[in-house]
Amino acid sequence: MIRGYTAEQVRAAERPLLDAGRPLMQHAARALAGRVAEHLRAPDEPYVVVLAGSGDNGGDGLHAAALLRGQGIAADAIAAADGLHAGGAEALREAGGTLHDLGDTGLEDLHSRLAEVDLVLDAIVGIGGRPEVPARLTTLLEAVRRCGVPVIAVDVPSFVDASTGQAAPGALAARETVTFGAVKAGLLLPGGAELAGHVHRVDLGLADHLPSEPAVLRLDDAEVTERWPHPERDATKYSRGVVAIAAGSPRFPGAAVLTSSGAARAGAGMVRVIAPQSVLDLVLHTRPEVVGHPAESVDPEAIGRLHALVVGPGLAGDDPRTRAGVDLLSTAGEEDKRGEVARGVIDAGGLDAIGAAHRFSGDVVLTPHRGEADRLAERLGIDRDLPGSDLAVALAAATGATVLLKGAITLVAPADGGPLRTQDDATSQLATAGTGDVLAGMAGTLLAAGLSGPDAASLAAILHGRAGRLASRDGMLPLVALDVAEHVPEALGTILAGALS
């Protein structure tokens, strides 16, 4: 599990160590230099240039450059600010390095210098940076981008808000971010996550001084292995979990096929589909193990045993199944007629049926994309222009549900106000019709198996993203939604096999 902390939380954790005289900058610079050296194993005579700012971030980069020179790796710096960190600048000069003044470097000279570089260290601004690129630096950043040289960001990519992830247009994308002491929340959130590349954390001994609850969480393979529901030796289809799906219509019949496939391939004990007979005929042609319920509405008494309900894929907001399903789930937290607590997923058309009067439990997962989230926010009196992370949190607070906001970075906001979760497992090839239906079915299966809303949403997002990567050969090839469902078992098996190796 990756824990992300705000800039303020990190500063507060560093303060006792700095007051005690711990040389945190020197520790950070040594680790950074070591990491850079690992990236430079291939070139015979590697050359590194540091884009150095005036603060401690620039100091980290300059001290690292001095250490690299001590290892026989050529390293110089370009001053990206009027002044430089005095100690770092002195260390680099003493090691034989050159500090070039950006103001004295013409565009042609800049391009010539960068053409010889094997790696750029982005050390302009750190956790105190704002998502704004000063006009005087746009030419420098564009030159780095055009030359195509790999970038390693020091602590955070410059001009990214370390707490929110908000990033300035024109900020440099890094191959890797070497972050110090603790992972910054902004590296896990939309904006910052797209620029950070691989995040490598350097331990500076902050653990005892950080809050017990981080600002952001990201689950990894260990959490999937630990939390994924495995059937016991005496398991039955009922003990594994029964998921009912109200999905598919004459206009969008395939939605029922995709949602039920996602549910089945994620390991449901039984999948029930509530739909018109014409839709059920299509579902059963693809998934003969599904139990069909030809019905105009959602009636738990008529359906029989179920543990989670998925409502909305392929349905209009005014469909009787949509209204009945959303109303049923809005009783979550109360005992229904079977003595079970309502839990489930509301997706697509089901989201359009949610109003201010509805209230859900945290074991109901809403799965909007940004457009659907904006429309729901407007109906609930929430500012639709909020950043994605803030919008997901606001929707969870307003509805009482867990909110899974779909996007390049998937956000999961727990209803109880706990840390925001953020998953980055997907590929852009998943941006195609029907993949969200598969995700809804997967989350429904995990809820039916007894996982909490946040865990069901997070694990479904991880497996959905990994299955998409497998289906598209890591994003190289196009896919269709049914491919994603069919690759779910392989994606899970890869994670579980990794845990055993």
C-alpha positions as a Python dict, from the first residue, in 0.01 Angstrom:
ca = {
    (1, 'M'): (0, 0, 0),
    (2, 'I'): (128, 343, -91),
    (3, 'R'): (46, 623, 152),
    (4, 'G'): (43, 980, 28),
    (5, 'Y'): (77, 1284, 252),
    (6, 'T'): (21, 1654, 201),
    (7, 'A'): (308, 1901, 188),
    (8, 'E'): (208, 2032, 531),
    (9, 'Q'): (212, 1682, 682),
    (10, 'V'): (558, 1613, 540),
    (11, 'R'): (699, 1944, 661),
    (12, 'A'): (563, 1879, 1010),
    (13, 'A'): (722, 1533, 1012),
    (14, 'E'): (1058, 1671, 900),
    (15, 'R'): (1069, 1946, 1162),
    (16, 'P'): (1168, 1732, 1466),
    (17, 'L'): (1448, 1571, 1267),
    (18, 'L'): (1579, 1902, 1139),
    (19, 'D'): (1562, 2050, 1488),
    (20, 'A'): (1767, 1755, 1610),
    (21, 'G'): (2032, 1831, 1350),
    (22, 'R'): (1964, 1542, 1113),
    (23, 'P'): (2127, 1622, 773),
    (24, 'L'): (1820, 1537, 567),
    (25, 'M'): (1946, 1713, 253),
    (26, 'Q'): (2268, 1515, 253),
    (27, 'H'): (2078, 1187, 298),
    (28, 'A'): (1839, 1282, 18),
    (29, 'A'): (2122, 1383, -217),
    (30, 'R'): (2311, 1057, -163),
    (31, 'A'): (2000, 852, -235),
    (32, 'L'): (1921, 1065, -540),
    (33, 'A'): (2273, 1030, -678),
    (34, 'G'): (2256, 654, -631),
    (35, 'R'): (1927, 635, -812),
    (36, 'V'): (2055, 848, -1099),
    (37, 'A'): (2362, 626, -1132),
    (38, 'E'): (2134, 324, -1172),
    (39, 'H'): (1959, 494, -1462),
    (40, 'L'): (2294, 570, -1628),
    (41, 'R'): (2442, 223, -1650),
    (42, 'A'): (2420, 211, -2030),
    (43, 'P'): (2613, 523, -2153),
    (44, 'D'): (2993, 492, -2154),
    (45, 'E'): (3044, 857, -2060),
    (46, 'P'): (2713, 972, -1911),
    (47, 'Y'): (2635, 1337, -1868),
    (48, 'V'): (2374, 1481, -1631),
    (49, 'V'): (2237, 1833, -1616),
    (50, 'V'): (2047, 1965, -1316),
    (51, 'L'): (1777, 2229, -1364),
    (52, 'A'): (1833, 2394, -1028),
    (53, 'G'): (1607, 2632, -843),
    (54, 'S'): (1695, 2853, -549),
    (55, 'G'): (1545, 2649, -266),
    (56, 'D'): (1611, 2321, -92),
    (57, 'N'): (1489, 2125, -396),
    (58, 'G'): (1765, 2285, -599),
    (59, 'G'): (2005, 2210, -316),
    (60, 'D'): (1914, 1841, -331),
    (61, 'G'): (1985, 1836, -704),
    (62, 'L'): (2312, 2028, -679),
    (63, 'H'): (2448, 1812, -395),
    (64, 'A'): (2352, 1502, -592),
    (65, 'A'): (2536, 1637, -898),
    (66, 'A'): (2847, 1691, -686),
    (67, 'L'): (2827, 1334, -559),
    (68, 'L'): (2784, 1203, -914),
    (69, 'R'): (3101, 1384, -1017),
    (70, 'G'): (3277, 1205, -733),
    (71, 'Q'): (3167, 879, -897),
    (72, 'G'): (3310, 979, -1233),
    (73, 'I'): (2980, 1089, -1386),
    (74, 'A'): (2987, 1430, -1552),
    (75, 'A'): (2726, 1661, -1402),
    (76, 'D'): (2661, 2033, -1441),
    (77, 'A'): (2368, 2262, -1365),
    (78, 'I'): (2156, 2528, -1528),
    (79, 'A'): (2043, 2794, -1283),
    (80, 'A'): (1667, 2822, -1324),
    (81, 'A'): (1645, 3099, -1063),
    (82, 'D'): (1823, 3423, -980),
    (83, 'G'): (1998, 3263, -685),
    (84, 'L'): (2098, 2906, -603),
    (85, 'H'): (2117, 2707, -283),
    (86, 'A'): (2454, 2824, -150),
    (87, 'G'): (2571, 2493, -5),
    (88, 'G'): (2470, 2294, -308),
    (89, 'A'): (2625, 2538, -553),
    (90, 'E'): (2953, 2538, -360),
    (91, 'A'): (2960, 2158, -348),
    (92, 'L'): (2913, 2130, -723),
    (93, 'R'): (3182, 2389, -798),
    (94, 'E'): (3426, 2216, -564),
    (95, 'A'): (3357, 1890, -746),
    (96, 'G'): (3451, 2056, -1077),
    (97, 'G'): (3101, 2118, -1206),
    (98, 'T'): (2981, 2422, -1398),
    (99, 'L'): (2674, 2629, -1316),
    (100, 'H'): (2533, 2790, -1628),
    (101, 'D'): (2320, 3101, -1594),
    (102, 'L'): (2001, 3058, -1795),
    (103, 'G'): (1991, 3429, -1869),
    (104, 'D'): (2331, 3408, -2039),
    (105, 'T'): (2244, 3098, -2242),
    (106, 'G'): (2103, 3152, -2588),
    (107, 'L'): (1845, 2918, -2738),
    (108, 'E'): (2098, 2767, -2980),
    (109, 'D'): (2348, 2706, -2699),
    (110, 'L'): (2074, 2556, -2485),
    (111, 'H'): (1974, 2310, -2756),
    (112, 'S'): (2340, 2220, -2819),
    (113, 'R'): (2403, 2156, -2451),
    (114, 'L'): (2090, 1943, -2409),
    (115, 'A'): (2179, 1739, -2717),
    (116, 'E'): (2477, 1601, -2521),
    (117, 'V'): (2279, 1517, -2207),
    (118, 'D'): (2181, 1165, -2104),
    (119, 'L'): (1962, 1265, -1810),
    (120, 'V'): (1803, 1582, -1674),
    (121, 'L'): (1733, 1632, -1305),
    (122, 'D'): (1426, 1852, -1251),
    (123, 'A'): (1511, 2034, -926),
    (124, 'I'): (1354, 2373, -994),
    (125, 'V'): (1089, 2374, -720),
    (126, 'G'): (976, 2113, -467),
    (127, 'I'): (684, 2071, -231),
    (128, 'G'): (638, 2446, -200),
    (129, 'G'): (590, 2488, -573),
    (130, 'R'): (275, 2624, -735),
    (131, 'P'): (115, 2494, -1056),
    (132, 'E'): (239, 2794, -1256),
    (133, 'V'): (541, 2804, -1487),
    (134, 'P'): (714, 3145, -1487),
    (135, 'A'): (734, 3293, -1836),
    (136, 'R'): (1114, 3305, -1819),
    (137, 'L'): (1130, 2923, -1786),
    (138, 'T'): (895, 2820, -2066),
    (139, 'T'): (1174, 2816, -2325),
    (140, 'L'): (1393, 2599, -2101),
    (141, 'L'): (1119, 2345, -2034),
    (142, 'E'): (1018, 2331, -2399),
    (143, 'A'): (1380, 2275, -2500),
    (144, 'V'): (1409, 1982, -2258),
    (145, 'R'): (1086, 1837, -2388),
    (146, 'R'): (1192, 1869, -2752),
    (147, 'C'): (1530, 1708, -2703),
    (148, 'G'): (1359, 1398, -2563),
    (149, 'V'): (1612, 1345, -2284),
    (150, 'P'): (1480, 1142, -1988),
    (151, 'V'): (1387, 1346, -1681),
    (152, 'I'): (1409, 1247, -1315),
    (153, 'A'): (1206, 1473, -1088),
    (154, 'V'): (1355, 1561, -751),
    (155, 'D'): (1091, 1504, -478),
    (156, 'V'): (803, 1619, -704),
    (157, 'P'): (791, 1737, -1066),
    (158, 'S'): (832, 2113, -1068),
    (159, 'F'): (514, 2321, -1090),
    (160, 'V'): (295, 2043, -950),
    (161, 'D'): (105, 2104, -627),
    (162, 'A'): (248, 1840, -394),
    (163, 'S'): (-81, 1811, -201),
    (164, 'T'): (-348, 1825, -473),
    (165, 'G'): (-167, 1709, -787),
    (166, 'Q'): (-275, 2017, -978),
    (167, 'A'): (-16, 2066, -1252),
    (168, 'A'): (80, 2362, -1467),
    (169, 'P'): (51, 2330, -1843),
    (170, 'G'): (404, 2288, -1968),
    (171, 'A'): (540, 2112, -1657),
    (172, 'L'): (794, 1841, -1742),
    (173, 'A'): (690, 1478, -1741),
    (174, 'A'): (939, 1258, -1557),
    (175, 'R'): (1044, 901, -1619),
    (176, 'E'): (1077, 870, -1241),
    (177, 'T'): (1024, 1087, -936),
    (178, 'V'): (1263, 1030, -647),
    (179, 'T'): (1062, 1153, -352),
    (180, 'F'): (1204, 1203, -5),
    (181, 'G'): (1074, 1086, 333),
    (182, 'A'): (715, 1020, 225),
    (183, 'V'): (519, 996, -97),
    (184, 'K'): (348, 1327, -162),
    (185, 'A'): (-28, 1303, -215),
    (186, 'G'): (-6, 1500, -539),
    (187, 'L'): (207, 1225, -695),
    (188, 'L'): (-89, 988, -666),
    (189, 'L'): (-362, 1225, -784),
    (190, 'P'): (-469, 1329, -1136),
    (191, 'G'): (-228, 1580, -1282),
    (192, 'G'): (73, 1495, -1070),
    (193, 'A'): (41, 1122, -1128),
    (194, 'E'): (56, 1166, -1507),
    (195, 'L'): (382, 1363, -1475),
    (196, 'A'): (553, 1170, -1195),
    (197, 'G'): (630, 847, -1380),
    (198, 'H'): (752, 573, -1149),
    (199, 'V'): (761, 697, -788),
    (200, 'H'): (1066, 590, -588),
    (201, 'R'): (1052, 677, -217),
    (202, 'V'): (1367, 744, -19),
    (203, 'D'): (1336, 664, 352),
    (204, 'L'): (1451, 955, 569),
    (205, 'G'): (1314, 823, 898),
    (206, 'L'): (990, 1022, 897),
    (207, 'A'): (758, 730, 970),
    (208, 'D'): (720, 795, 1343),
    (209, 'H'): (634, 1160, 1280),
    (210, 'L'): (376, 1119, 1003),
    (211, 'P'): (1, 1110, 1078),
    (212, 'S'): (-148, 766, 1129),
    (213, 'E'): (-398, 837, 851),
    (214, 'P'): (-258, 960, 519),
    (215, 'A'): (-432, 1197, 281),
    (216, 'V'): (-434, 946, -7),
    (217, 'L'): (-400, 568, -35),
    (218, 'R'): (-312, 350, -330),
    (219, 'L'): (-364, -25, -301),
    (220, 'D'): (-115, -258, -466),
    (221, 'D'): (-77, -629, -535),
    (222, 'A'): (-32, -713, -167),
    (223, 'E'): (-377, -573, -86),
    (224, 'V'): (-535, -763, -375),
    (225, 'T'): (-378, -1085, -250),
    (226, 'E'): (-485, -1019, 107),
    (227, 'R'): (-842, -903, 41),
    (228, 'W'): (-956, -1098, -263),
    (229, 'P'): (-1231, -1343, -159),
    (230, 'H'): (-1131, -1707, -201),
    (231, 'P'): (-1395, -1983, -172),
    (232, 'E'): (-1361, -2218, 123),
    (233, 'R'): (-1345, -2593, 68),
    (234, 'D'): (-1714, -2629, 155),
    (235, 'A'): (-1824, -2321, -44),
    (236, 'T'): (-2151, -2312, -235),
    (237, 'K'): (-2274, -2078, -504),
    (238, 'Y'): (-2469, -1897, -233),
    (239, 'S'): (-2180, -1862, 10),
    (240, 'R'): (-1964, -1717, -268),
    (241, 'G'): (-2220, -1442, -323),
    (242, 'V'): (-2518, -1388, -549),
    (243, 'V'): (-2520, -1069, -754),
    (244, 'A'): (-2835, -948, -928),
    (245, 'I'): (-2803, -716, -1226),
    (246, 'A'): (-3073, -481, -1354),
    (247, 'A'): (-2922, -388, -1689),
    (248, 'G'): (-2978, -391, -2062),
    (249, 'S'): (-3265, -262, -2270),
    (250, 'P'): (-3389, -304, -2628),
    (251, 'R'): (-3175, -2, -2719),
    (252, 'F'): (-2864, -120, -2530),
    (253, 'P'): (-2898, -497, -2488),
    (254, 'G'): (-2522, -557, -2481),
    (255, 'A'): (-2487, -376, -2149),
    (256, 'A'): (-2644, -673, -1973),
    (257, 'V'): (-2402, -912, -2144),
    (258, 'L'): (-2101, -704, -2043),
    (259, 'T'): (-2210, -642, -1683),
    (260, 'S'): (-2294, -1007, -1624),
    (261, 'S'): (-1964, -1113, -1786),
    (262, 'G'): (-1770, -884, -1556),
    (263, 'A'): (-1955, -1027, -1257),
    (264, 'A'): (-1911, -1389, -1365),
    (265, 'R'): (-1542, -1362, -1452),
    (266, 'A'): (-1471, -1192, -1119),
    (267, 'G'): (-1591, -1505, -939),
    (268, 'A'): (-1958, -1461, -851),
    (269, 'G'): (-2129, -1766, -706),
    (270, 'M'): (-2439, -1684, -908),
    (271, 'V'): (-2535, -1404, -1145),
    (272, 'R'): (-2900, -1310, -1189),
    (273, 'V'): (-3003, -1072, -1468),
    (274, 'I'): (-3329, -876, -1451),
    (275, 'A'): (-3423, -771, -1804),
    (276, 'P'): (-3677, -812, -2085),
    (277, 'Q'): (-3678, -1156, -2248),
    (278, 'S'): (-3515, -1027, -2566),
    (279, 'V'): (-3219, -902, -2360),
    (280, 'L'): (-3202, -1224, -2161),
    (281, 'D'): (-3187, -1427, -2482),
    (282, 'L'): (-2873, -1237, -2581),
    (283, 'V'): (-2723, -1272, -2232),
    (284, 'L'): (-2783, -1646, -2217),
    (285, 'H'): (-2633, -1695, -2562),
    (286, 'T'): (-2304, -1556, -2425),
    (287, 'R'): (-2332, -1654, -2059),
    (288, 'P'): (-2545, -1969, -2021),
    (289, 'E'): (-2463, -1988, -1648),
    (290, 'V'): (-2664, -1670, -1581),
    (291, 'V'): (-3008, -1703, -1419),
    (292, 'G'): (-3257, -1490, -1610),
    (293, 'H'): (-3546, -1297, -1459),
    (294, 'P'): (-3776, -1151, -1726),
    (295, 'A'): (-3924, -862, -1533),
    (296, 'E'): (-4025, -499, -1574),
    (297, 'S'): (-3904, -398, -1228),
    (298, 'V'): (-3678, -511, -944),
    (299, 'D'): (-3869, -712, -686),
    (300, 'P'): (-3646, -886, -428),
    (301, 'E'): (-3927, -1123, -328),
    (302, 'A'): (-3964, -1243, -687),
    (303, 'I'): (-3592, -1262, -756),
    (304, 'G'): (-3493, -1476, -462),
    (305, 'R'): (-3168, -1481, -271),
    (306, 'L'): (-2921, -1206, -356),
    (307, 'H'): (-2634, -1033, -180),
    (308, 'A'): (-2566, -734, -403),
    (309, 'L'): (-2755, -548, -674),
    (310, 'V'): (-2609, -371, -980),
    (311, 'V'): (-2839, -111, -1133),
    (312, 'G'): (-2813, 104, -1439),
    (313, 'P'): (-2593, -21, -1727),
    (314, 'G'): (-2785, 23, -2050),
    (315, 'L'): (-3089, 168, -1871),
    (316, 'A'): (-3258, 505, -1886),
    (317, 'G'): (-3301, 700, -1565),
    (318, 'D'): (-3679, 662, -1581),
    (319, 'D'): (-3680, 288, -1651),
    (320, 'P'): (-3892, 110, -1384),
    (321, 'R'): (-3596, -118, -1306),
    (322, 'T'): (-3375, 185, -1253),
    (323, 'R'): (-3611, 360, -1017),
    (324, 'A'): (-3693, 44, -821),
    (325, 'G'): (-3328, -60, -794),
    (326, 'V'): (-3206, 279, -678),
    (327, 'D'): (-3489, 301, -425),
    (328, 'L'): (-3406, -45, -296),
    (329, 'L'): (-3039, 43, -251),
    (330, 'S'): (-3130, 373, -88),
    (331, 'T'): (-3256, 171, 209),
    (332, 'A'): (-2896, 56, 269),
    (333, 'G'): (-2818, 40, 636),
    (334, 'E'): (-3171, -82, 714),
    (335, 'E'): (-3273, -445, 736),
    (336, 'D'): (-3472, -553, 432),
    (337, 'K'): (-3734, -829, 425),
    (338, 'R'): (-3472, -1102, 399),
    (339, 'G'): (-3276, -973, 695),
    (340, 'E'): (-2986, -863, 475),
    (341, 'V'): (-2833, -520, 434),
    (342, 'A'): (-2873, -371, 85),
    (343, 'R'): (-2543, -330, -98),
    (344, 'G'): (-2462, -283, -461),
    (345, 'V'): (-2350, -67, -752),
    (346, 'I'): (-2528, 221, -925),
    (347, 'D'): (-2391, 293, -1270),
    (348, 'A'): (-2484, 474, -1592),
    (349, 'G'): (-2861, 533, -1610),
    (350, 'G'): (-2895, 450, -1241),
    (351, 'L'): (-2691, 760, -1156),
    (352, 'D'): (-2944, 976, -1338),
    (353, 'A'): (-3215, 849, -1104),
    (354, 'I'): (-3039, 965, -786),
    (355, 'G'): (-3186, 1275, -624),
    (356, 'A'): (-3135, 1476, -309),
    (357, 'A'): (-3379, 1252, -117),
    (358, 'H'): (-3169, 940, -171),
    (359, 'R'): (-2918, 829, 90),
    (360, 'F'): (-2702, 520, 73),
    (361, 'S'): (-2456, 326, 284),
    (362, 'G'): (-2085, 299, 219),
    (363, 'D'): (-2148, -48, 77),
    (364, 'V'): (-2325, 106, -219),
    (365, 'V'): (-2077, 212, -488),
    (366, 'L'): (-2155, 486, -738),
    (367, 'T'): (-1944, 456, -1055),
    (368, 'P'): (-1970, 778, -1260),
    (369, 'H'): (-1738, 906, -1525),
    (370, 'R'): (-1671, 1278, -1510),
    (371, 'G'): (-1973, 1381, -1716),
    (372, 'E'): (-2208, 1172, -1501),
    (373, 'A'): (-2045, 1305, -1186),
    (374, 'D'): (-2097, 1662, -1305),
    (375, 'R'): (-2468, 1601, -1369),
    (376, 'L'): (-2514, 1433, -1031),
    (377, 'A'): (-2330, 1716, -857),
    (378, 'E'): (-2557, 1973, -1018),
    (379, 'R'): (-2868, 1792, -895),
    (380, 'L'): (-2724, 1771, -544),
    (381, 'G'): (-2615, 2135, -527),
    (382, 'I'): (-2241, 2061, -548),
    (383, 'D'): (-2000, 2271, -751),
    (384, 'R'): (-1948, 2068, -1067),
    (385, 'D'): (-1622, 2251, -1146),
    (386, 'L'): (-1437, 2102, -849),
    (387, 'P'): (-1119, 1905, -925),
    (388, 'G'): (-1192, 1533, -959),
    (389, 'S'): (-1056, 1439, -617),
    (390, 'D'): (-1263, 1706, -442),
    (391, 'L'): (-1572, 1622, -644),
    (392, 'A'): (-1554, 1252, -557),
    (393, 'V'): (-1522, 1336, -187),
    (394, 'A'): (-1813, 1582, -204),
    (395, 'L'): (-2040, 1329, -379),
    (396, 'A'): (-1955, 1062, -121),
    (397, 'A'): (-2039, 1303, 162),
    (398, 'A'): (-2366, 1410, -2),
    (399, 'T'): (-2493, 1059, -83),
    (400, 'G'): (-2341, 845, 192),
    (401, 'A'): (-2214, 608, -79),
    (402, 'T'): (-1866, 510, -185),
    (403, 'V'): (-1786, 697, -506),
    (404, 'L'): (-1566, 548, -776),
    (405, 'L'): (-1488, 828, -1021),
    (406, 'K'): (-1367, 673, -1344),
    (407, 'G'): (-1083, 828, -1541),
    (408, 'A'): (-718, 784, -1637),
    (409, 'I'): (-656, 784, -1261),
    (410, 'T'): (-944, 610, -1083),
    (411, 'L'): (-1054, 781, -762),
    (412, 'V'): (-1237, 601, -481),
    (413, 'A'): (-1388, 823, -212),
    (414, 'P'): (-1508, 632, 97),
    (415, 'A'): (-1837, 743, 248),
    (416, 'D'): (-1689, 768, 598),
    (417, 'G'): (-1450, 1046, 500),
    (418, 'G'): (-1145, 820, 518),
    (419, 'P'): (-843, 868, 292),
    (420, 'L'): (-915, 910, -76),
    (421, 'R'): (-797, 611, -277),
    (422, 'T'): (-638, 647, -617),
    (423, 'Q'): (-554, 370, -861),
    (424, 'D'): (-338, 397, -1171),
    (425, 'D'): (-361, 52, -1327),
    (426, 'A'): (-544, 121, -1650),
    (427, 'T'): (-461, 189, -2013),
    (428, 'S'): (-614, 448, -2243),
    (429, 'Q'): (-737, 159, -2460),
    (430, 'L'): (-1010, 113, -2197),
    (431, 'A'): (-1171, 433, -2327),
    (432, 'T'): (-1421, 242, -2535),
    (433, 'A'): (-1790, 162, -2507),
    (434, 'G'): (-1897, -95, -2250),
    (435, 'T'): (-1584, -125, -2037),
    (436, 'G'): (-1758, 60, -1753),
    (437, 'D'): (-2035, -203, -1759),
    (438, 'V'): (-1772, -474, -1703),
    (439, 'L'): (-1632, -275, -1409),
    (440, 'A'): (-1978, -241, -1253),
    (441, 'G'): (-2030, -617, -1268),
    (442, 'M'): (-1691, -685, -1112),
    (443, 'A'): (-1759, -446, -824),
    (444, 'G'): (-2100, -607, -773),
    (445, 'T'): (-1941, -949, -737),
    (446, 'L'): (-1695, -826, -476),
    (447, 'L'): (-1973, -659, -278),
    (448, 'A'): (-2176, -979, -294),
    (449, 'A'): (-1874, -1164, -155),
    (450, 'G'): (-1876, -937, 148),
    (451, 'L'): (-1607, -678, 75),
    (452, 'S'): (-1665, -324, 195),
    (453, 'G'): (-1761, -60, -56),
    (454, 'P'): (-1414, 101, -71),
    (455, 'D'): (-1236, -236, -99),
    (456, 'A'): (-1477, -366, -363),
    (457, 'A'): (-1436, -48, -567),
    (458, 'S'): (-1057, -40, -534),
    (459, 'L'): (-998, -407, -614),
    (460, 'A'): (-1238, -394, -907),
    (461, 'A'): (-1051, -91, -1043),
    (462, 'I'): (-716, -266, -1009),
    (463, 'L'): (-829, -587, -1180),
    (464, 'H'): (-1023, -400, -1448),
    (465, 'G'): (-716, -193, -1533),
    (466, 'R'): (-481, -493, -1533),
    (467, 'A'): (-723, -695, -1747),
    (468, 'G'): (-737, -406, -1991),
    (469, 'R'): (-359, -402, -2011),
    (470, 'L'): (-348, -774, -2080),
    (471, 'A'): (-622, -752, -2342),
    (472, 'S'): (-444, -466, -2520),
    (473, 'R'): (-91, -600, -2477),
    (474, 'D'): (-4, -323, -2236),
    (475, 'G'): (-186, -57, -2432),
    (476, 'M'): (-41, -130, -2775),
    (477, 'L'): (-356, -275, -2933),
    (478, 'P'): (-725, -178, -2932),
    (479, 'L'): (-969, -383, -2728),
    (480, 'V'): (-1343, -430, -2689),
    (481, 'A'): (-1522, -449, -2358),
    (482, 'L'): (-1580, -823, -2361),
    (483, 'D'): (-1203, -874, -2398),
    (484, 'V'): (-1160, -705, -2061),
    (485, 'A'): (-1402, -941, -1885),
    (486, 'E'): (-1235, -1245, -2038),
    (487, 'H'): (-891, -1137, -1914),
    (488, 'V'): (-996, -1079, -1551),
    (489, 'P'): (-899, -1430, -1430),
    (490, 'E'): (-556, -1403, -1593),
    (491, 'A'): (-502, -1059, -1437),
    (492, 'L'): (-591, -1196, -1095),
    (493, 'G'): (-378, -1505, -1147),
    (494, 'T'): (-77, -1292, -1238),
    (495, 'I'): (-109, -1098, -913),
    (496, 'L'): (-159, -1406, -698),
    (497, 'A'): (129, -1590, -868),
    (498, 'G'): (352, -1292, -800),
    (499, 'A'): (266, -1313, -431),
    (500, 'L'): (379, -1676, -421),
    (501, 'S'): (705, -1624, -608),
}
